[in-house]
Amino acid sequence: MTSHRKTLRTAAELAEHGLVRPQDAAALDAVAARYAVAVTPAIAALIDRSDPDDPIARQFLPDPAELDTADEERPDPIGDDAMSPVEGVVHRYPDRVLLKLVHVCPVYCRFCFRRAMVGPGGRPTLSPKKIAAALDYVRGHREIFEVILTGGDPLILAPDKLAAVVQALGAIAHVKVVRVHTRVPVAVPEAITAALVEALKIPGKATYVVLHANHPRELTENARDACGRLIDAGIPMLSQSVLLRGVNDDDKTLAELMRSFVAARIKPYYLHHGDLAPGTGHLRTTLAEGQALMRRLRGRVSGLAQPTYVLDLPGGAGKVPVGPTHAVPVGGCEPGGPAHWEIEDLQGRTHTYPPGPEDADPAPEEDWDGRESES
Ligand SMILES: *Cc1c(COP(=O)(O)O)cnc(C)c1O
């Protein structure tokens, strides 16, 4: 492998660094022409070139399968555009808005739900005039408690540009929380500089940073240090991951990912079901698979390590937790609720709640899945 300091963006560059086969370059150029490609040095260093199924490669290297768009897939899978009152703002939930300052990222995920809008050929970065209009919108809507900077990756901005927006938001009395969604601590850990951390802090208000990572190997020492600089500055961190076929859709990897977050002082927040973004079917699981994984995760690892499994409904209806459900109502529906419930415990046994006189306490099992050692 050749070391490099710049981001790789073409199939030829990826081939030159041993990440794809030279004979595949032409086919991959067709993919790159449609959906942006970028692999930073930190990400390239994580890819195991000897593993044809490498979970990091699957997330970032283009694949000819991306050119197959299924009928149910769509360019704006979660309906952002229908909820955009001014350019760059998405206002779907009453108390919070998205503010999309940029439509570029340091790396491009092959499953990105905004893949039709992001990239060097995508939508432009918001001009100062448009940023001012977006800030006016937030100022004019007193129900907005929280502003979420997303994009594109907002931490790609220079610290002074970012500070100007963050501090302007902080100066709005009804905005109490600024949240930043990013992949930079993993993709470009050295970009989390003291100046960037300073840009995010708002005196008297809360800034949260949500890290997007999908495989435990992404949480390298450099990435953990970058997160540590944010957290040590008083910025709490949460995680979001996308459930991806061949990346994290097995018990061991998912548990290790969530534990890695917790060990790095990052609280797991969301596990997203794969959105219906165009050309991403090969990376999507079924909801049933996701629920089964979540059920087993609940039985195996700390409560701290449990994300909420969510689906962002196509068309713009929003994010909904999709289980699994452990409690099922049974019997007649009285005014106060159903007669009783059937609750499935983590060993898969059903309990009646509240218990009737005939329901004996089930004997505890000596050894169940959740207590098995990991290694
Ligand atoms: C995901 C999303 C949010 C944030 O949702 P939370 O559940 O608060 O994390 C806000 N607005 C829009 C439009 C979103 O898509």
The ligand as an SDF file (V2000), in Angstrom:
LIG
                    3D

 15 15  0  0  0  0  0  0  0  0999 V2000
  -33.9400   13.0110   12.0350 C   0  0  0  0  0  0  0  0  0  0  0  0
  -34.5300   14.3380   12.0000 C   0  0  0  0  0  0  0  0  0  0  0  0
  -34.5360   15.1400   13.1440 C   0  0  0  0  0  0  0  0  0  0  0  0
  -33.9500   14.6940   14.4500 C   0  0  0  0  0  0  0  0  0  0  0  0
  -34.7480   13.7350   15.0240 O   0  0  0  0  0  0  0  0  0  0  0  0
  -34.4420   13.2370   16.5270 P   0  0  0  0  0  0  0  0  0  0  0  0
  -35.4120   12.1240   16.7010 O   0  0  0  0  0  0  0  0  0  0  0  0
  -34.6740   14.3980   17.4090 O   0  0  0  0  0  0  0  0  0  0  0  0
  -33.0160   12.8000   16.5360 O   0  0  0  0  0  0  0  0  0  0  0  0
  -35.1020   16.3810   13.0660 C   0  0  0  0  0  0  0  0  0  0  0  0
  -35.6590   16.8340   11.9250 N   0  0  0  0  0  0  0  0  0  0  0  0
  -35.6820   16.0740   10.8050 C   0  0  0  0  0  0  0  0  0  0  0  0
  -36.3020   16.6430    9.5880 C   0  0  0  0  0  0  0  0  0  0  0  0
  -35.1100   14.8050   10.8060 C   0  0  0  0  0  0  0  0  0  0  0  0
  -35.1200   14.0750    9.6940 O   0  0  0  0  0  0  0  0  0  0  0  0
  1  2  1  0
  2  3  1  0
  2 14  2  0
  3  4  1  0
  3 10  2  0
  4  5  1  0
  5  6  1  0
  6  7  2  0
  6  8  1  0
  6  9  1  0
 10 11  1  0
 11 12  2  0
 12 13  1  0
 12 14  1  0
 14 15  1  0
M  END
$$$$
